[in-house]
Amino acid sequence: MLKDCDAFSGYSVDDLDAARHFYGEILGLRLEDNPAGVAITLASGGRVFLYPKPDHEPAGFTVLNFRVGDIEATVDALAARGVAMARYDGFDQDARGIGAPGGGPRIAWFTDPAGNVLSVLQG
């Protein structure tokens, strides 16, 4: 029924200007303003829509994952732009904040200005 429909994901932020700066300037993603928020076009062709919500609460899970070829270089580049990797209790992470849960891909998490969790993972 919906397999041929155009689809996109979306999540809220509490400050659209801060989100524009973070996603556009810090992460270097392609943004397009929309009367209701900001659309992000990902390299894969996928899209994500950010919309302002005054009573925003960050999701308790990762909302956006970026597959990268060199996780160490990516984490270093993010850190150079002021992005701090998240640390989680009970999870083995190296000095950069990179871990490999359950033998899965190497991954590091960080948050946007609204507290939404994003990740970079080796792939």
matplotlib code that plots the C-alpha trace (Angstrom):
import matplotlib.pyplot as plt

x = [0.0, 2.7, 5.8, 5.8, 5.1, 7.6, 8.5, 10.7, 11.5, 11.1, 11.7, 11.3, 13.8, 13.3, 15.3, 15.2, 18.0, 20.3, 19.3, 20.0, 23.5, 24.3, 23.0, 24.1, 27.3, 28.7, 27.7, 27.7, 24.4, 22.2, 19.3, 16.2, 13.9, 10.3, 7.5, 7.0, 10.7, 13.9, 14.3, 17.7, 18.6, 21.1, 23.7, 21.7, 18.8, 16.8, 15.3, 14.7, 12.4, 13.1, 10.2, 10.0, 8.1, 7.9, 7.5, 10.2, 11.6, 14.5, 13.9, 15.4, 16.9, 19.1, 17.1, 19.7, 22.8, 25.6, 27.5, 31.2, 34.3, 36.7, 35.1, 38.2, 38.7, 35.0, 34.9, 38.1, 36.6, 33.4, 35.4, 37.4, 34.0, 33.0, 30.9, 31.3, 30.7, 28.3, 29.4, 27.1, 27.5, 28.2, 29.3, 32.9, 34.1, 37.6, 39.1, 37.3, 33.9, 33.9, 32.5, 31.2, 28.1, 27.6, 30.4, 28.5, 29.8, 32.0, 29.8, 29.9, 27.0, 26.5, 23.5, 22.2, 21.5, 18.0, 19.3, 18.3, 20.8, 22.7, 25.5, 28.4, 29.1, 31.8, 30.4]
y = [0.0, 2.5, 0.9, 3.5, 6.5, 9.2, 9.0, 10.9, 10.8, 13.7, 14.8, 17.9, 20.5, 23.3, 25.9, 25.8, 28.4, 26.3, 23.2, 25.0, 26.0, 22.5, 20.4, 22.9, 24.4, 21.9, 18.7, 20.1, 18.7, 20.1, 22.0, 23.6, 25.9, 25.1, 27.2, 24.4, 23.7, 22.5, 19.7, 17.8, 15.9, 13.1, 11.7, 8.5, 10.6, 10.1, 13.1, 14.2, 16.9, 19.0, 20.9, 23.3, 22.1, 24.4, 21.5, 19.4, 16.4, 14.6, 11.0, 8.4, 6.6, 7.3, 9.3, 9.5, 7.3, 8.2, 5.3, 6.5, 4.9, 6.0, 6.4, 7.7, 10.5, 11.4, 11.5, 13.6, 16.0, 16.3, 17.0, 19.7, 21.4, 21.3, 18.1, 16.0, 12.3, 10.9, 8.4, 5.7, 3.8, 0.1, 0.5, 0.0, 3.1, 4.2, 7.6, 9.1, 7.7, 4.9, 1.5, -1.7, -3.0, -6.8, -7.2, -5.0, -2.1, 0.5, 3.4, 6.8, 8.9, 12.6, 15.0, 17.9, 21.2, 19.9, 16.7, 14.3, 11.5, 10.9, 8.5, 7.8, 4.1, 2.3, 0.8]
z = [0.0, 1.0, -0.7, -3.5, -1.4, -0.7, 3.0, 5.5, 9.2, 11.6, 15.1, 17.2, 18.5, 21.0, 19.1, 15.3, 14.8, 17.0, 15.0, 11.7, 12.9, 14.3, 11.4, 8.6, 9.9, 12.4, 10.7, 7.1, 6.0, 3.2, 4.7, 3.2, 5.2, 5.2, 6.8, 9.4, 10.1, 8.4, 5.9, 5.9, 2.8, 3.6, 1.2, 0.8, -0.6, 2.6, 4.3, 7.9, 9.0, 12.1, 13.6, 16.5, 19.6, 22.6, 25.1, 23.3, 25.2, 23.5, 22.5, 24.7, 21.8, 18.8, 16.1, 13.4, 12.5, 10.1, 8.6, 8.2, 6.6, 9.4, 12.7, 14.5, 11.9, 12.0, 15.8, 15.8, 13.2, 15.2, 18.4, 16.6, 15.8, 19.5, 19.4, 22.6, 22.4, 24.9, 27.6, 28.9, 32.2, 31.8, 28.3, 27.2, 25.3, 24.4, 25.1, 22.1, 23.2, 20.6, 21.6, 20.0, 21.8, 21.7, 19.1, 16.7, 14.6, 16.3, 17.3, 19.0, 20.2, 20.5, 20.9, 19.0, 20.8, 21.7, 23.3, 20.5, 20.2, 17.0, 16.2, 13.8, 13.2, 11.3, 8.2]

ax = plt.figure().add_subplot(projection="3d")
ax.plot(x, y, z, "-o")
ax.set_aspect("equal")
plt.show()
